[in-house]
């Protein structure tokens, strides 16, 4: 259902932020888009987030975190939007976040191994003439969306901003639906108004910076933060931190809550040589001895065949 009419004013939107910030601190001040790290690097390098329809039109093929079966049922008219959320840690994110083995990927095959968040100012984005908003996930058949103040005021934000276990809510199914409410921007959204970029760990921040063009890296690194449970569910594998010393590199690994052994693949390329180790491990701290006391080169660690860390490193006494 589409709901047209007069847009909410900036004052009305600011009232919303002020009201909910008293309970939820900074969460209502922003709207949130998350993307797999490879896509996040592409977004920052090209300077805009594209809708699914625009990616198809331009022949682009980014990593697809969404469920193929759900996308197949989503009308083309809804695929023309860049989609953001009113909050982090939505049910959609819970189903796809984290580096998982094939057996750990949810039934709809949605998978975002390394989520990176893009934060936009709530009042700025929702006051734009073309921005719309929904009361649930746009792939849901009963979702309503529009741009009027009447519709905005009808969205049950008590559910949208719900925290804690959904099962404890009076109406769990409505909470799950409304927590996926979206902010919709047609076709493309520039990064010029981007307020912050949030990564799950220092190692993932380092990997994202590594994948940016030099001028892009210089522009965005001051706004690239690391945050924990407020943004991420952290139930599956990822690299927390990477440290080096002469001849050694150590990975601090976050293991799945199911305590699965991690399938790992570690490679070093540099100084005219290559070195590789593959195997599985339950260790949270994994140290590799690297040829050359002051190794300089490209280091990659894969977990369950997904690139979990990649960077140019120098293993001497200086930190990285």
N, C-alpha and C positions, 0 to 999 in steps of 0.2 A: 504494500500500500504506500502510495506517495502522498505526502501531506504538504500542500503549498500555502503561502501567504506571507505576512509581514515578518521580517527577520528580527531576532532578538537584538536589542541595542548593546553597545559596549558597556553601558552602565548595568544593564541586566546581567550580562555575562560576568562582569566584575563582582556583582552581588553573589552570583553562584560561587565564584572562586573564594570569596571572603567567607561565605557561609560554611563551605565544606573544608576549607583550610583550618578552621578552628578545631576540627576533629582529625583531619588527615594530613596536616602540615602542608608540604609542598606538592603532594600528588595532584590536587585539582588545578594547580597553576599551569599545568602542561597537558598536551595530548601526545600520544606515544605511537611511534611506528617502529616495529622491530623487523630485522632482516638478518639472514645468515651472513656471516662475516665476509664471504666472497662478494655477495651482493652489496653489502655495506660499503666495501672499498670501491666498487663500481659506482655507487650512488655519489660518494664524495668526489671521486675523480671526474665524473661527468657533470656534477653540480645539480642534480635533480633526481627525485624519485618518480618513476614512471608507473602508470597503471598497468595491469595485465594486458589490456587491449592495446595500449601504446607499445608495449614490448613486442607483442605479436605483429603489429603493423610495421614496426621498424626491423623486424627479423632478429630481434635479440633473444638470447636463450640463457637467462640467468638461472642460478640454482633455484629450484622450485620447492619451497618448504610446505606448500599446501597439499591437501589430499587430492589426488587425481579424481577420485569418485565424486567428491564434494564440488570441485570446480566444474566437472562435467554437467552437474545439475544446476549450476549457477547461471542465470540468464545473462546474455551478453551485455544488456543494459547496466547490470550491476558490476561488470568487470571493467568498466571504463573509469572507475574511481581509484585514486590512491587512497588506501584505507589505513586509518589510524585508530587508536583506542583512547578512551577516556582515562585509562589506567594501565599500569603494567600488571603482570601476573594474571592474565585472563585464563579461562578454561582452554581456549585455543592454544595459548602458549604452553600450558601444562601438558597438553597432549603431544607436543612436538619438540620441546626444548631438550637439548643435551646430545652428546655423542653417544649413540646407542648401537648395540649389535642389531642385526636384522630382526632377531626374535624380540627385541625390546621396542620396536617401532609399533605404534598403536595401529588398531585395525584398519583405519582409513589411510595408512601409509603417509601421514604428514610427519615431516622431520626437519627440524631446524637445529643442526648440530651446535652451532656457535651463534647464538642470538646477540645482536648489537642493537641498542635502542637509540632512536633519534627523538629528541624532545623539542616540541614547538610550543610557543606561548599560547595558552588557552584562548585568551581574549582576542589576541591578534588573529589567530587562524579562524576561529568561529565567527568573527565579525566580517570576514571577507564575503563579498557578494556571491561568490560561486560555491562556498562551502555548505555542505549539508551534514546531517547527522542521523543516526539510526538508534532504535531501541534494543537492537540485538545484532547478532552476526548476519551480515548481508547474504550469506549463503542459505540462511534459514527461510523456509517458505512463508512463514507468517510475519516476517520482519516488516516494520514500518520505518519510513525515512522521509525527511523533508527538511525545510529550512526556516519554518515559522517559529515565532516565539510561543505560540500555543502548543505546537508539537514539542518544542524544547521543554516547556513546563510540564508536559505529560509524561516525559521519560522518568521512570522510577529510579532516581539516582541513589536512593537508599539501597537498592539492589546492585546498581552499577558499581558503587564504591564499597560493596560488602567485603568484609575481611573475615578470615577464619574459615572453619570447616563449613562447607555448603550444606552438609547433611544436618547441621544444627539449625538451619534457617526454617522458618515456618513453611515456606514454599520453595524447596530446593530447586525445582526445575525452572522456576521464574528467575531465581538468582543466577543460575548458570546461563540462562538466555540473556539476561540484562547485563551481566558482567562483560559480555562480548559486544556491548554497544559500541558503535563506531563513529568516527568523524570522517567525512567523505570529501575529497577534493578531486574535481574532474581532471582526468588525463595525466597531469604532472604537477609536481610540487618542488619548487626550487629549494635548495639548501641555504639560500641567502639569509633566511629568517631562522635558521636552525639555532637553538639556544645551547644545546649540549648533546654530547654523544656519550653513551654509557656502555661500558664493557663489563663482562662478568669477572675478569681476572686481569692481573698485570701482564701475564703471558699473552692473553688474547688481545689486550691493548697493543702490546709490542708487535704482534702478528699483523693487526690491522694497520698500524703505522708503516710496517714494512711493505705493505701492498699499495700504499698511496704514492702518487707522483710527488716529487720533492716539494713543489709549490703548494700542493694540497696538504701534504704533511705539515708544512710550516704553518699553514692557515688554521688547521683544525686541532693540532695536538694540544694547545692550551685549553680547549673545551672538551677534551676527551677524558672522561672520568672512569673510575672503577667503583662499582657498587656491588652489594651482596644481595641478601634475601629480600630487600624491598623491591628489587627489579626481577630477580631470577629465582626459579624454583630449585635449581641445583641438585636435582635427584639423580642425574646421570653424569657421565665422565666428562672431564675437561682438565686442562693444565692450569694449575693455580699460579705457579711461579717458576722461573728458570734462573739459575745462577751459574756462574762460571768461575773457574780458577785455573791457573796454569795446568794445561793437560787434562782438565776434567770439566764436564758439564752435568748439572743436576736438575732434574725435573721434579717438582712437587706436584703430584697428581691428585685430583679429586676423583674418588671412586664412586660408582653407582651405589645407591642405597641398598641394592640387592647384593652387594659385595661380590660382584662378578670379577674373575680375572680379566685383565685388559689385554686385547691383542694389539701389539705395538710394533711399529716399524720406524727405526731411527736411521737417518742418513746425514752424513757430512760431505759437502763438496767444497773443496778449496785447496789452495796451495799445491795445485797440480796432482791431487790425489782424491780418492773418494773412499768412504768407509760406511758400512751398513751393518745394523743389527736388527733382527726380527725375532719375535717371541711373545710370550705372554707373561704377565706379572700381576701379583696382588700387592706389591710394594707401593707405598705412598711416596716414597723418595727413591728415585731411580738415578743412579750416577753412571755415566759412561766416561771411560778414559779415551781421550781423543789424540790421535797422532800429532805430535808437535806440541811442545810446551806452550807456545804462544800461537795457537791455531787461529787463523782468520779465514772465515768462509761462510757458506750457506748451510744452515742447520734446519732440518725438518723432522718433526715427530708426528706420526700418524697413529690414531687410535681407532680401532675397528674400521680401518681403511680411510678414515676422514682426517684431513690435515688439521691437527690440533695446535701446532706451533710451527712458525716459519719465520726466520729472520737471518740477517747477516750478523755474525757474532765475532768477537775477539776474546779469546780465552787467555787473558793475562791477568794482572792484578787489578785492573779497572773494572768497576761494576757495569752491568748492562741490564 
